[in-house]
Each structure stands twice: as C-alpha cells, then as structure tokens.
C-alpha cells in the first residue's frame, strides 16, 4: 500500500472485520491514516476511544488532529473529558487554550493556559507554545503589557 496507494481500500477490505473491529485495530488504523487522511484518522481514534476512553496517547493524538483540522469545538469537548481524567497534564490545557483562542474565547483561553503552565515541568518547547498562545489571548483582551511579557518569554525560550 505504501508503494501503491491505490490498493489501500482493497487492503482494508481484505483484512475484514478483524481489522475493522476492536480498540487496538481502530487505533492502528488511525495511526495509519495520520498525514494521509486526518479525518479518517480522527474517526478511527474516536471509535477506539469508545473502547478505551482513558487512553492518554489516544486522547492526545485525537485532540491534536482535531486542532490541526480546525475542528475546535470537538477538540474542546474532548479536552474537557481528558482534563477530567488527567487534570495535571499540561498538553490538554494547551490544546484547550489553542481551541479557545481559535474560537475567540480569549478569557477562557487565558484561564486554561495559565492553569496548564502551573503543571508544566521542564519542557521549553511546550512552555514556548503556552506563552505564544497567552500572547494571542492577552492581545485580543487588550492586555498589551501582559501580551508583550508573554511574547518576550516565548522569544527568550526559543534562544
């Protein structure tokens, strides 16, 4: 299939119900579709989440793809579920903040991002992402001094 993508549907059909059913196979199919057809990947991951709703990696990948595909409302819903299970995981606060910013809910973005920063430990790249999103939220809220501070922090972390 890698060399002959036109056989992809034939492969999925040939593997039949065993590949199409069950949490592991849906997760594996989702992995296969990442980058090729993100909407199919999201669909497969959502099916797998019905079987294992607490799978951290699956939650993270699904939300990341939803944000990448600009499906922010679904991403927010899944972020809420993820944060109910993993309330100290900064990645979910970051993705929630990105989604709130995209939906122009800047006050909620600011709150979520600040909360997530409190849980972040030694991850300069993610910290940079938090500060960049906080800059966006604060600029939109008219907090120019705070926005400038977050921009400077992000710039310094990139160095």
C-alpha positions in Angstrom: 0.0 0.0 0.0 2.9 2.3 0.7 4.2 1.9 -2.8 0.8 1.5 -4.4 -1.7 3.7 -2.5 -4.5 2.8 -4.9 -4.7 -0.6 -3.2 -5.4 0.9 0.2 -9.2 0.3 0.1 -8.5 -3.3 -1.1 -6.2 -3.9 1.9 -8.8 -2.6 4.4 -11.5 -4.7 2.8 -9.3 -7.8 2.6 -8.5 -7.6 6.3 -12.2 -7.6 7.0 -13.9 -7.4 10.4 -10.8 -8.3 12.4 -9.1 -5.1 11.3 -12.2 -3.0 11.4 -13.4 -4.0 14.9 -11.8 -3.6 18.3 -10.0 -0.8 20.0 -6.5 -1.8 19.0 -7.3 -2.2 15.3 -9.1 1.2 15.2 -6.1 2.8 16.9 -3.8 1.2 14.5 -5.9 2.2 11.5 -6.0 5.8 12.9 -2.2 5.7 13.1 -2.0 4.5 9.5 -4.2 7.4 8.3 -2.3 10.2 10.1 -1.0 12.5 7.5 -2.8 10.6 4.7 -6.4 11.4 5.7 -6.6 13.0 9.1 -10.4 12.9 9.1 -10.3 9.1 8.7 -7.6 9.0 11.5 -9.9 11.1 13.8 -12.8 8.8 13.0 -10.8 5.7 13.9 -9.4 7.2 17.0 -12.9 8.2 18.1 -14.0 4.6 17.7 -11.1 3.4 19.7 -11.8 6.0 22.4 -15.3 4.5 22.9 -13.5 1.3 23.9 -10.7 2.9 25.9 -11.8 6.4 26.9 -8.8 6.8 29.3 -6.0 6.1 26.8 -3.8 9.1 27.3 -1.9 8.7 24.0 -5.1 8.3 22.0 -6.8 11.3 23.6 -3.7 13.4 22.9 -3.4 12.3 19.2 -7.2 12.8 18.6 -7.2 16.3 20.0 -4.0 17.3 18.2 -5.6 16.1 14.9 -8.9 17.9 15.7 -6.9 21.1 16.3 -4.9 20.6 13.1 -8.1 20.1 11.2 -9.6 23.2 12.9 -12.3 21.2 14.5 -12.1 23.3 17.7 -15.5 22.6 19.1 -14.9 18.8 19.1 -11.4 19.4 20.4 -12.8 21.4 23.4 -15.2 18.7 24.2 -12.5 16.1 24.2 -10.2 18.3 26.2 -12.8 18.6 28.9 -13.0 14.8 29.0 -9.3 14.4 29.0 -8.9 17.0 31.8 -11.5 15.2 33.9 -9.2 12.1 33.7 -5.8 13.8 33.7 -6.2 17.1 35.5 -2.5 17.8 35.8 -1.5 17.2 32.2 -0.4 20.5 30.6 -0.8 19.3 27.0 -4.6 19.2 27.4 -4.7 22.8 28.8 -2.5 23.9 25.9 -4.8 22.3 23.3 -7.8 23.7 25.1 -6.2 27.2 25.1 -5.4 26.9 21.4 -9.0 25.9 20.7 -10.5 28.7 22.8 -8.2 31.3 21.1 -9.3 30.0 17.7 -13.0 30.4 18.7 -12.2 33.9 20.0 -13.0 32.9 23.6 -9.9 34.7 24.8 -10.7 34.9 28.5 -11.3 31.2 28.7 -8.1 30.6 26.7 -6.2 32.8 29.2 -7.5 30.9 32.2 -6.8 27.5 30.7 -3.3 28.4 29.6 -2.4 29.9 32.9 -3.6 26.8 34.7 -1.7 24.5 32.4 1.5 26.5 32.9 1.3 25.7 36.6 1.6 22.0 35.8 4.4 22.3 33.2 7.8 21.0 34.2 11.0 21.3 32.1 9.6 21.4 28.7 10.9 24.5 26.9 9.1 23.9 23.6 5.7 23.4 25.3 6.4 26.4 27.5 7.1 28.5 24.4 3.8 27.3 22.9 1.9 28.3 26.1 3.5 31.8 26.1 2.7 32.3 22.4 -0.9 31.4 23.0 -1.1 33.6 26.1 0.2 36.4 24.0 -2.6 35.9 21.5 -5.3 35.8 24.2 -4.0 38.8 26.1 -3.5 40.9 22.9 -7.1 40.2 22.0 -8.3 41.0 25.5 -6.5 44.4 25.3 -3.9 43.4 27.9 -1.0 44.7 25.8 1.6 44.8 28.6 0.9 41.2 29.5 0.9 40.2 25.8 4.3 41.8 25.4 5.6 40.0 28.5 4.4 36.6 27.1 6.0 37.4 23.7 9.3 38.2 25.4 9.2 34.9 27.4 8.5 32.9 24.3 11.3 34.7 22.4 13.8 34.0 25.2 12.8 30.4 25.4 13.5 29.9 21.7 17.0 31.1 22.2 
